[in-house]
């Protein structure tokens, strides 16, 4: 089996006890964002599987948008990443 050479780690351990790999992230160029995909990107950045810069480039996100996701997830949990929950958690 051939593994592509990457700059960062292939997998990381999450604080909840699970593991996360690059395969758990949404595909590059994702345009439709549901809460689960946002949460995966936030977990990837927090656990240092990927850098903020990589996530912003791969998913065409602004720094403000990514920081907002990270802040809402940290403050209120992954449920706050739902679009319908914006008014409730602001």
C-alpha positions in Angstrom: 0.0 0.0 0.0 1.3 3.4 -1.0 0.9 6.4 1.4 1.3 9.9 0.0 4.0 12.0 1.7 2.5 14.8 3.7 4.0 17.6 5.7 1.9 17.2 8.8 0.8 14.1 10.8 -1.3 11.4 9.1 -3.6 11.0 12.1 -4.1 12.6 15.5 -5.7 11.6 18.7 -8.7 13.8 19.7 -9.3 14.9 23.3 -12.5 12.8 23.4 -10.5 9.7 22.8 -11.1 9.2 19.0 -8.7 9.5 16.1 -8.9 11.8 13.1 -7.2 11.4 9.8 -7.2 13.5 6.6 -9.8 11.2 5.2 -12.2 12.5 7.9 -12.1 16.0 6.5 -14.5 17.2 3.8 -13.1 17.1 0.2 -11.1 20.1 -0.9 -13.3 22.7 -2.7 -16.4 21.9 -0.7 -18.9 24.7 -1.2 -22.0 23.4 0.7 -21.4 23.6 4.4 -23.5 21.6 6.8 -22.8 21.5 10.6 -21.0 18.1 10.4 -18.5 19.3 7.8 -17.9 22.6 9.7 -17.3 20.5 12.9 -14.8 18.3 11.1 -12.8 21.2 9.8 -12.8 22.8 13.3 -11.7 19.5 14.9 -8.9 19.2 12.3 -7.6 22.7 13.0 -7.9 22.4 16.8 -6.1 19.0 16.9 -3.4 20.4 14.6 -4.1 17.8 11.9 -4.2 20.7 9.5 -3.1 24.4 9.8 -5.5 27.3 9.7 -3.9 28.4 6.4 -4.3 25.0 4.8 -8.0 24.9 5.8 -8.6 28.5 4.5 -6.9 27.7 1.2 -8.5 24.2 0.7 -12.0 25.3 1.5 -11.8 28.9 0.2 -12.7 30.3 3.7 -11.9 33.7 5.1 -10.1 34.0 8.4 -13.2 35.7 9.9 -15.4 32.8 8.8 -13.1 30.1 10.2 -12.5 31.9 13.4 -16.2 32.3 13.8 -16.7 28.5 13.4 -14.0 27.8 16.0 -15.3 30.3 18.5 -19.0 29.2 18.2 -17.9 25.5 18.5 -15.8 26.2 21.6 -18.4 28.4 23.2 -21.6 26.4 22.5 -20.6 23.1 21.0 -21.0 21.7 17.5 -24.8 22.4 17.5 -24.0 26.1 17.2 -22.6 25.5 13.7 -26.0 24.9 12.2 -27.2 27.8 10.1 -30.6 27.7 11.7 -29.0 28.2 15.1 -27.2 31.5 14.3 -29.7 33.8 16.1 -29.9 31.5 19.1 -26.2 31.5 19.8 -25.3 35.1 18.9 
